[in-house]
Amino acid sequence: MEKLKPISAVAAARSRSQPVTPKVDIAQEGQGTLASEAPDSYFEAPSSEDEDVCDILENVVPRNVVPANVLMCNWRGTGENVLVDTDNELTVLINNDEDFALMGVFDFVVLKGAININGANFAASQRPEQNPPIRRAFVSSTRQISIIKALDRTNQVRFLHCEDHPTPFAGVSPLFADIWNERPSGLPCRSFSLLPESIADLLHRALIPESIPQDWIRQIEDCACNLSITLVCGAPSSGKSTFARRLLNRYLTGHGKLRPSLPSVYFLDLDSNQPEYSTHGQVSLTLVCETNLGPPFTHPATTPGVPRVNESIRSHPLPVSGHVNFQNYFMSCVEDLVRTYTNLQQLNPSIPLIINTPGWLYTDSFDVLLQILSRTAPPRLVHLRDLDNIDEEMAYKFYDLNTMAAKNRVFVHEISAQSRPLRPHRTDAELRSMHMLSYFHHTGQVVNSQISQPTYDSRPLSYTTPWEFCYEETDSSQQSFIGFLMLNEWVEPQHLFTALNGSIIQILETEDENVQDLFERLPRTNKYRIPYFEKGPNDEVEPLDPRTSRLVCTALLRGWDPETRVAQVLVPKTHELLMHGLKPEKTVFVFGCCDSPEWAYTEDAYYEAAGHMRDGEIANQPVPESVELPPWVVRAKEVGDMGYLNTVRRIRKFQR
């Protein structure tokens, strides 16, 4: 997938004389096979913080190399084990020595026996008079293919076609065009397809089956016996998020009569680059009551005010450079979130906490990881590491980690780290873009007795009516918020109008009276009168105190109206209710915690190219192979040849 980036106004003007009509590459990328069968050149563990690793390796693993065929599962259909096979249903028998692989989106019902998927155990209903529960799973090419494991001697499972598309965004972003199962030409297609081996994939993607080490399974069972705190740490791309997700699913589904399921689990996500239940650029505490059977972009955020779904308890923004310049602030956020959990845990001691840590803590700020371990003192620390290769630096880290754990009576479990494909189907930066796009297009949550699913608007954001926040009092409007607080490299005030335009911001609410006293008293830019928090003596703006502030939601500043002193802001439909409760003297807009929303600059061009009717039904059709993009958007490799013009242009016209 070739990247598209905004460019400067000068480059945009130059391109008008030579229009750019790039070809959208929807060919598949990546290489991979089973870790046990792959040559050494196929796998390594690149840092999740290094977004250019795949571009650097472009010449090492060419994109047009046909991936090796990989055995995905050992189940094979026969006349005896396939009970129903129609356009809408597949019902099969799976023996306890077999595993099963599907690609796409499907509802499933366990009619007999029990199965395991993504660490969650699902068994048939013990009461014949009750309708068996229906669950939904999402298996995309963006990560390893989930494997369904049979748990009983004989297991009967019904898989059902899903009419509604889980991520109907292929018409506005090519990132979503080829991640599910493919429809054979001219044939009806279920929303899922059987995947006995990777060669069965019609798009010839480098698919890899999920491979869970045996010591993970044992460790998850040990952790599930403990209803307190489990902290997961390890190097980047070692499988921390995967382990935390499987442990969470294990808590929520139990293990038959041996250990009953829990109604909810607290999840403290300290990985602001690849969070599970929120957009990137924040650390959060979430009460999770739904099993996690899909990538983060299939559950982009919690839905406020909806019962029986996941609930965001508290969150704080974290700058992109948080692990470099804001370590004290990061620790303050961690302490506040842990304090919040402790207060809630006193009301209900039976709800455990899982803490997922980012990889940069392990590699760049190991002393901060030791501080977190000391201040949280979790009963269990799960340490993911390479058990075979240990260098001198790693040996010192193991010693320090075990010493701190022993001092705080923390039991350390060392388990195998996972390997990561050399060329994943989507890079970390692309996954963040997909998550953020899904978040802004999120419109609500459909909840019934059987299943809970998010709903989306697949039209570009230009069709969304913005919220108007007045940043300076006028004859007709009162000021709506205190001002803009920059948590990135300092931007000179005269450039704020351009830097903020078309950027992602985070809306915060503060109870700090000293900050509230700054309402209508902050310095302003000379030309547009934009209020901003001044930098301190270290050339950085002091973040808000996590003890007296909280993040309300992530938003997109789509444009300005300088004449009326209005900032036009987009928020998802799911979070609009929160906008009504904002008090001007308590509201702060924070900038500098999220990537530039490059996907938002190209939505309209892709949407028009896909042939959608503005007032008609939205179909999930991919964009054509060639599309004329706006003059301010070019391919990333072309931007690299522009020298000083390689700057982000944040002037985005969303109005129609």
C-alpha positions in Angstrom: 0.0 0.0 0.0 1.7 3.2 -1.1 1.4 6.1 1.2 -0.2 9.4 0.3 0.8 12.6 2.1 -0.3 16.2 2.1 2.2 18.6 0.6 3.0 22.3 0.8 1.1 25.1 -0.9 4.0 25.7 -3.2 4.1 22.1 -4.4 0.4 22.1 -4.8 0.6 25.2 -7.1 3.3 23.6 -9.1 1.3 20.4 -9.5 -1.6 22.3 -11.1 0.4 22.8 -14.2 1.3 19.1 -14.2 -1.7 17.3 -12.7 -0.8 14.2 -10.7 -3.0 11.2 -11.5 -1.5 8.5 -9.4 -2.5 4.9 -9.7 -3.9 3.5 -6.5 -2.0 0.3 -5.8 -4.4 -2.3 -4.3 -2.0 -5.2 -4.9 -1.3 -7.2 -1.9 1.9 -6.8 0.2 4.0 -8.8 2.6 5.7 -12.1 3.0 5.2 -14.7 5.6 4.7 -18.4 6.6 4.6 -20.4 9.7 7.4 -19.4 12.1 8.5 -23.0 12.4 8.8 -23.4 8.7 10.0 -20.0 7.5 13.5 -19.2 6.4 15.4 -16.7 8.7 14.9 -13.9 6.2 11.2 -14.1 6.5 10.9 -13.1 10.2 12.4 -10.7 12.7 11.1 -8.4 15.4 11.3 -4.7 14.1 10.5 -2.0 16.6 6.9 -0.8 16.5 8.2 2.7 16.9 10.2 2.5 13.7 7.5 3.4 11.1 9.9 3.2 8.2 11.2 -0.3 8.7 9.0 -1.7 5.9 10.1 1.1 3.5 13.8 0.4 4.3 13.3 -3.3 3.5 11.6 -2.6 0.2 14.5 -3.9 -1.8 15.2 -6.8 0.6 11.7 -8.4 0.2 10.1 -7.2 -3.1 6.4 -6.8 -3.0 5.8 -8.8 -6.1 7.3 -12.1 -4.7 4.6 -14.8 -4.4 4.4 -15.9 -0.8 5.0 -19.5 0.1 1.9 -21.7 0.7 1.2 -22.1 4.4 -1.0 -24.7 6.1 -3.6 -22.7 8.0 -5.5 -25.5 9.7 -5.7 -29.3 9.8 -9.5 -29.6 9.4 -10.7 -30.9 6.0 -14.3 -31.0 4.8 -15.8 -34.4 4.1 -19.3 -35.6 3.6 -19.5 -36.5 7.3 -18.2 -33.4 9.0 -20.0 -30.8 6.9 -23.6 -30.7 8.0 -24.8 -27.5 6.3 -23.2 -25.6 3.5 -25.4 -22.8 2.0 -25.0 -19.2 1.0 -25.8 -18.0 4.5 -24.6 -20.9 6.8 -21.8 -23.3 7.3 -22.3 -25.9 10.1 -19.4 -28.3 10.7 -18.2 -31.0 13.1 -14.7 -30.4 14.6 -12.8 -33.1 16.5 -10.7 -32.3 19.5 -7.5 -32.9 17.6 -8.4 -30.5 14.8 -8.3 -26.7 14.3 -10.3 -24.6 12.0 -9.5 -21.3 10.1 -11.9 -18.8 8.5 -11.2 -15.5 6.8 -13.7 -12.6 7.0 -16.5 -11.7 9.3 -18.9 -14.2 10.8 -21.4 -14.9 13.6 -21.0 -18.3 15.2 -23.0 -20.5 17.5 -21.6 -23.5 19.4 -24.3 -26.2 19.2 -22.3 -29.0 20.8 -19.0 -29.1 22.7 -16.8 -26.1 23.1 -14.2 -24.0 21.1 -11.5 -21.5 21.8 -10.8 -18.4 19.6 -8.5 -15.6 20.5 -8.2 -17.0 24.0 -11.9 -17.0 24.6 -13.7 -20.2 25.5 -17.2 -20.7 24.2 -19.3 -23.7 25.1 -22.8 -25.0 24.0 -25.7 -24.0 26.2 -26.4 -26.4 29.0 -30.2 -25.7 28.8 -31.8 -27.0 25.6 -34.8 -24.7 26.1 -32.6 -21.6 25.7 -31.5 -20.2 22.4 -27.8 -20.6 22.1 -25.9 -17.3 22.2 -24.6 -15.7 19.0 -21.1 -14.1 18.9 -19.3 -12.3 16.1 -15.7 -12.6 15.1 -13.6 -10.5 12.7 -10.6 -12.1 11.0 -8.7 -9.7 8.7 -5.4 -9.9 6.9 -4.0 -7.1 9.0 -2.7 -9.6 11.6 -2.3 -13.3 12.1 -5.3 -15.4 11.2 -7.3 -16.5 14.2 -7.4 -20.3 14.7 -10.5 -22.0 16.1 -9.4 -24.7 18.5 -11.8 -27.6 19.4 -11.9 -28.3 23.2 -14.3 -31.3 23.5 -14.2 -34.7 21.8 -16.8 -33.7 19.3 -17.8 -30.1 18.6 -20.6 -28.8 16.4 -20.4 -25.1 15.3 -22.6 -23.0 13.1 -21.1 -20.1 11.2 -23.4 -17.5 9.8 -23.1 -14.9 7.0 -23.2 -11.3 8.2 -25.1 -8.9 6.0 -23.7 -5.6 7.4 -20.1 -4.9 6.6 -17.8 -4.4 9.7 -15.7 -1.6 8.2 -17.5 -0.1 5.2 -14.7 2.3 4.3 -13.2 0.8 1.1 -14.8 3.7 -0.8 -13.0 6.4 1.1 -9.7 4.6 1.9 -7.7 1.9 0.0 -6.4 0.7 3.4 -9.8 -1.0 3.9 -10.1 -2.4 0.4 -8.5 -5.8 0.7 -8.4 -6.9 4.3 -11.4 -9.4 4.3 -12.3 -12.4 2.3 -12.6 -11.9 -1.5 -15.7 -12.7 -3.6 -15.1 -15.0 -6.6 -16.0 -13.3 -9.8 -19.7 -13.6 -10.6 -20.5 -15.8 -7.6 -22.4 -15.2 -4.4 -20.2 -14.8 -1.4 -20.6 -15.3 2.3 -19.0 -12.8 4.5 -16.4 -15.4 5.4 -14.6 -18.2 3.6 -12.8 -21.4 4.7 -9.1 -21.1 4.7 -7.4 -24.5 4.8 -4.2 -23.1 3.4 -2.9 -19.7 2.4 -3.0 -20.5 -1.3 -6.9 -20.6 -1.0 -6.8 -16.8 -0.6 -8.0 -15.3 -3.9 -5.9 -12.2 -3.4 -2.7 -14.2 -2.8 -1.9 -12.4 0.4 1.0 -13.6 2.7 -1.4 -14.9 5.4 0.0 -16.4 8.6 -1.9 -18.5 11.0 -1.9 -17.5 14.7 0.7 -19.5 16.6 0.5 -19.3 20.4 3.4 -20.7 22.4 2.5 -23.4 24.9 4.0 -21.5 27.8 1.5 -18.7 27.0 -1.4 -21.1 27.5 -0.1 -22.3 30.8 0.6 -18.7 31.9 -2.8 -17.4 31.0 -4.4 -20.2 33.0 -2.2 -19.3 36.0 -3.1 -15.6 35.7 -6.8 -16.3 35.4 -6.7 -17.7 38.9 -5.7 -14.3 40.2 -8.3 -11.5 40.5 -6.0 -8.6 41.1 -3.3 -6.9 38.9 -1.3 -8.5 36.0 1.3 -6.3 34.3 2.6 -7.3 30.9 6.0 -6.0 29.6 8.6 -6.8 27.0 10.4 -5.4 24.0 8.6 -3.9 21.0 6.7 -6.4 18.8 7.1 -9.2 21.4 3.4 -9.9 21.6 2.3 -7.9 24.7 -1.0 -6.7 23.3 -1.8 -10.2 22.0 -1.1 -11.8 25.4 -3.1 -9.1 27.2 -6.0 -9.6 24.8 -6.1 -13.4 25.2 -5.9 -13.1 29.0 -8.8 -10.6 29.0 -10.9 -13.0 26.8 -10.0 -15.8 29.2 -11.3 -13.8 32.2 -14.5 -12.9 30.3 -15.4 -16.4 29.2 -14.0 -18.6 32.0 -13.2 -22.3 31.7 -16.3 -24.3 32.0 -17.2 -25.4 35.6 -13.6 -25.1 36.8 -13.5 -21.3 36.7 -16.6 -19.2 36.0 -16.5 -16.2 33.6 -16.3 -12.7 34.9 -18.7 -10.0 33.9 -16.0 -7.4 33.3 -12.3 -6.7 33.5 -10.4 -3.4 33.9 -7.8 -2.7 31.1 -5.1 -0.1 31.7 -3.5 0.6 28.3 -0.3 2.5 28.5 0.6 2.0 24.9 -0.4 5.3 23.3 0.9 4.3 19.9 -1.2 1.1 19.4 -4.0 1.2 22.0 -6.8 -1.4 22.0 -9.9 0.5 23.1 -9.2 4.2 22.3 -7.5 6.3 19.6 -3.8 6.7 19.7 -2.3 9.6 21.6 -3.6 8.7 25.0 -3.3 6.4 28.0 -6.6 5.0 29.3 -8.5 2.9 31.8 -11.4 1.0 30.3 -14.0 -1.3 31.8 -14.2 -4.2 29.3 -17.3 -6.5 29.3 -17.2 -7.7 25.7 -14.9 -10.4 24.4 -12.3 -9.1 22.0 -12.6 -11.0 18.7 -11.4 -8.4 16.2 -8.7 -5.8 15.4 -8.9 -2.5 17.2 -10.4 -0.7 14.2 -13.5 -2.9 14.6 -14.1 -1.5 18.1 -12.5 2.0 17.6 -13.7 3.5 20.9 -16.2 2.9 23.7 -19.7 4.4 23.2 -20.7 6.7 26.0 -24.1 6.2 27.6 -24.8 2.8 26.2 -25.4 0.0 28.8 -23.8 -3.5 28.6 -20.9 -2.4 26.4 -17.3 -1.4 27.2 -16.9 1.8 29.2 -14.1 4.4 29.2 -13.4 5.2 32.8 -10.6 7.8 32.6 -7.9 8.8 30.1 -5.2 11.4 29.5 -3.4 12.7 26.4 0.2 11.7 25.8 2.4 13.6 23.5 3.9 11.9 20.5 7.3 12.5 22.1 6.0 11.4 25.5 8.7 8.9 26.2 11.4 11.5 25.6 10.3 14.8 27.0 7.4 14.0 29.2 8.4 11.1 31.3 7.3 12.7 34.6 4.0 13.6 33.1 3.6 10.0 31.9 4.3 8.7 35.4 1.7 11.2 36.8 -0.9 9.8 34.3 -0.1 6.2 35.3 -0.4 7.0 39.0 -3.7 8.7 38.5 -5.2 5.8 36.4 -3.9 3.3 39.0 -5.4 5.4 41.8 -8.7 5.5 39.9 -8.7 1.7 39.6 -7.8 1.3 43.3 -10.8 3.4 44.3 -13.1 1.4 42.0 -11.6 -1.9 43.1 -12.6 -1.2 46.7 -16.2 -1.2 45.6 -15.9 -4.4 43.7 -12.8 -6.5 44.6 -13.7 -9.3 42.1 -12.8 -7.2 39.0 -9.1 -7.8 38.0 -6.8 -5.3 36.2 -4.6 -6.0 33.2 -1.8 -3.4 32.5 -0.4 -3.3 29.0 2.9 -1.4 28.6 4.5 0.1 25.5 7.7 -1.3 24.0 9.6 2.0 24.4 9.5 1.6 28.1 11.6 -1.6 27.8 14.1 -0.3 25.3 14.5 3.5 25.9 13.1 4.2 29.4 13.7 1.0 31.5 14.0 3.1 34.7 10.4 4.3 34.1 9.2 0.7 33.8 10.9 0.0 37.1 9.1 2.9 38.6 5.7 1.7 37.4 6.5 -1.8 38.8 7.4 -0.2 42.1 4.4 2.0 42.4 1.8 -0.5 41.2 3.3 -3.6 42.8 1.2 -6.0 40.8 1.0 -9.6 42.2 2.1 -10.9 38.7 4.5 -9.5 36.1 4.4 -11.3 32.8 7.7 -10.7 31.0 7.8 -11.5 27.3 11.4 -12.1 26.0 13.5 -14.2 23.7 14.3 -17.2 25.9 17.2 -18.4 23.7 19.2 -15.2 22.9 20.4 -13.1 25.8 23.1 -10.4 25.4 24.8 -8.4 28.1 22.3 -5.5 28.1 19.3 -7.9 28.3 21.0 -9.7 31.2 21.3 -6.5 33.2 17.6 -5.7 32.5 16.5 -9.1 33.7 18.5 -8.6 36.9 17.1 -5.1 37.6 13.6 -6.3 36.8 13.8 -9.3 39.1 15.4 -7.3 41.8 12.7 -4.6 41.8 10.0 -7.4 41.6 11.5 -9.2 44.6 11.6 -5.9 46.6 7.9 -5.4 45.9 6.9 -9.0 46.3 5.9 -9.3 42.6 6.0 -12.8 41.1 7.7 -12.7 37.7 6.7 -15.0 34.9 9.1 -15.1 31.9 7.5 -16.5 28.7 8.4 -16.6 25.0 8.1 -13.5 22.9 6.3 -13.8 19.6 7.9 -13.2 16.2 6.5 -10.6 13.8 6.3 -10.9 10.0 9.0 -9.0 8.1 6.4 -7.4 5.8 3.1 -7.1 7.6 0.0 -6.5 5.4 -0.4 -3.1 7.2 2.3 -1.1 8.9 1.8 0.4 12.4 1.2 3.8 10.9 -1.4 2.5 8.6 -3.2 0.6 11.4 -3.3 3.9 13.4 -4.8 5.6 10.4 -7.4 2.8 10.0 -8.3 3.0 13.7 -8.6 6.8 13.6 -10.8 6.8 10.4 -13.0 4.1 11.9 -13.4 6.2 15.1 -14.5 9.4 13.3 -17.0 7.5 11.2 -18.5 5.7 14.2 -22.2 6.6 14.6 -23.5 4.3 17.3 -23.8 0.9 18.9 -26.6 -1.6 18.0 -27.2 -3.6 21.2 -29.7 -6.5 21.5 -30.0 -9.7 23.4 -27.7 -11.6 21.1 -25.0 -9.3 19.8 -23.6 -5.8 20.1 -22.1 -4.1 17.0 -20.9 -0.6 16.1 -22.5 1.3 13.2 -20.8 3.6 10.8 -21.3 6.3 8.2 -19.1 5.4 5.2 -19.4 8.8 3.5 -16.4 11.3 3.8 -16.3 13.5 6.8 -17.1 16.5 4.5 -20.7 15.3 4.9 -20.6 15.8 8.6 -21.8 19.0 10.2 -19.1 20.4 12.4 -19.4 21.8 15.9 -18.6 25.5 16.2 -16.4 26.6 19.1 -15.9 30.3 19.5 -12.3 31.1 20.5 -12.9 34.8 21.2 -16.0 36.6 22.5 -17.9 38.5 19.8 -21.1 40.6 19.7 -23.0 37.4 18.9 -21.1 34.6 20.7 -19.4 33.8 24.0 -16.0 32.2 24.1 -16.4 28.4 24.2 -13.1 27.1 25.6 -10.0 28.4 27.4 -7.4 27.9 24.6 -5.0 25.6 22.8 -2.3 23.7 24.7 0.5 22.4 22.5 2.2 19.2 23.7 4.6 18.9 20.8 7.6 20.9 19.6 6.8 24.5 20.2 5.1 26.2 17.3 5.5 30.0 17.0 2.1 31.7 17.6 2.0 33.3 14.1 2.0 29.8 12.6 -0.8 28.3 14.8 -3.6 29.1 12.4 -1.9 26.9 9.8 -0.4 24.2 12.1 -3.8 23.6 13.8 -5.9 23.6 10.7 -6.9 20.1 9.6 -5.2 18.5 12.6 -6.3 16.0 15.3 -6.9 17.6 18.7 -8.1 16.3 22.1 -10.7 18.0 24.2 -9.9 18.0 27.9 -11.9 19.1 30.9 -10.0 20.5 33.9 -11.0 21.1 37.5 -7.8 23.1 38.3 -9.0 26.6 39.4 -5.6 28.1 38.3 -6.2 26.9 34.8 -9.8 28.0 34.8 -8.7 31.5 35.9 -6.9 31.7 32.5 -10.3 31.8 30.7 -10.2 34.9 28.4 -6.8 35.8 29.8 -4.4 33.7 27.7 -2.1 35.4 25.2 -3.5 35.5 21.6 -2.0 35.4 18.1 -1.8 38.8 16.5 -3.7 38.3 13.3 -6.4 35.7 14.1 -6.6 36.2 17.9 -6.2 32.5 18.7 -5.7 31.9 22.5 -2.8 29.6 23.4 -0.9 28.4 26.5 2.5 30.0 26.7 5.7 27.8 26.9 7.8 27.6 30.0 11.5 28.2 30.6 12.3 24.8 29.0 10.6 25.8 25.7 7.8 23.4 26.4 4.2 23.9 27.5 3.4 22.4 30.9 0.7 19.6 30.6 -2.4 19.7 32.7 -2.3 17.9 36.0 -3.8 14.4 35.5 -5.3 14.5 39.0 -7.5 17.5 38.0 -8.1 16.9 34.3 -9.5 14.2 32.0 -9.7 13.6 28.3 -13.3 14.0 27.0 -12.8 12.9 23.4 -10.6 13.1 20.3 -11.7 15.5 17.6 -10.6 16.9 14.2 -10.2 20.7 13.7 -11.5 20.8 10.1 -11.2 24.6 9.6 -11.6 28.1 10.8 -14.0 31.0 10.3 -11.8 34.0 11.3 -14.5 36.6 10.8 -16.7 35.0 13.5 -13.7 33.7 15.6 -15.0 30.1 15.2 -13.0 26.8 15.2 -15.0 24.1 13.3 -14.5 20.8 15.0 -15.6 17.3 14.0 -16.4 14.6 16.6 -18.0 11.2 16.1 -21.7 10.9 16.4 -21.2 8.6 19.4 -19.5 11.4 21.4 -21.7 14.4 20.4 -23.7 14.0 23.7 -20.5 14.9 25.6 -20.2 18.2 23.7 -23.4 19.4 25.4 -21.9 19.0 28.8 -18.7 21.1 28.2 -18.3 24.2 30.3 -16.2 26.9 28.5 -14.2 27.8 31.6 -13.2 24.1 32.1 -12.5 23.1 28.5 -9.0 23.0 26.9 -8.0 21.9 23.4 -4.8 19.9 23.3 -2.7 19.6 20.2 0.4 17.4 19.5 -0.5 13.9 20.6 -1.7 12.3 17.3 -0.5 11.7 13.8 -1.5 14.1 11.0 -4.8 12.8 9.6 -3.5 12.1 6.1 -6.5 9.8 5.4 -8.9 12.8 5.8 -7.2 14.7 3.0 -8.1 12.0 0.4 -11.5 10.7 1.4 -13.5 12.9 -1.0 -11.2 12.0 -4.0 -11.5 8.3 -3.3 -15.2 8.6 -2.7 -15.9 10.3 -6.0 -13.6 8.0 -7.8 -15.5 5.0 -6.4 -18.6 6.3 -8.1 -20.8 6.7 -5.0 -24.0 8.8 -5.2 -24.1 11.5 -2.6 -27.7 10.9 -1.8 -27.8 7.2 -2.6 -27.1 4.0 -0.7 -23.4 3.6 0.3 -21.8 0.5 -1.0 -18.5 -0.9 0.2 -16.8 -0.9 -3.2 -13.0 -0.3 -3.5 -11.7 2.7 -5.5 -10.7 2.1 -9.1 -7.1 1.4 -10.0 -6.5 5.1 -11.0 -7.9 8.2 -9.4 -7.1 11.9 -9.8 -6.3 13.1 -6.3 -6.4 16.7 -5.1 -3.3 18.8 -6.2 -2.1 19.0 -2.6 -1.7 15.2 -2.3 1.1 13.2 -3.8 2.7 9.8 -3.1 5.2 9.7 -0.2 8.1 8.8 -2.5 7.5 11.9 -4.6 7.4 14.1 -1.5 10.9 12.8 -0.6 12.3 14.4 -3.7 10.9 17.8 -2.8 13.5 18.9 -0.3 12.3 21.7 1.8 8.8 21.3 0.4 8.5 18.0 2.4 6.2 19.6 5.0 2.7 18.8 6.1 0.0 21.0 4.7 -2.8 21.2 7.2 -5.1 23.4 5.2 -8.1 21.2 4.6 -11.4 22.3 3.1 -14.1 20.0 4.3 -17.0 22.2 3.4 -19.4 21.3 0.6 
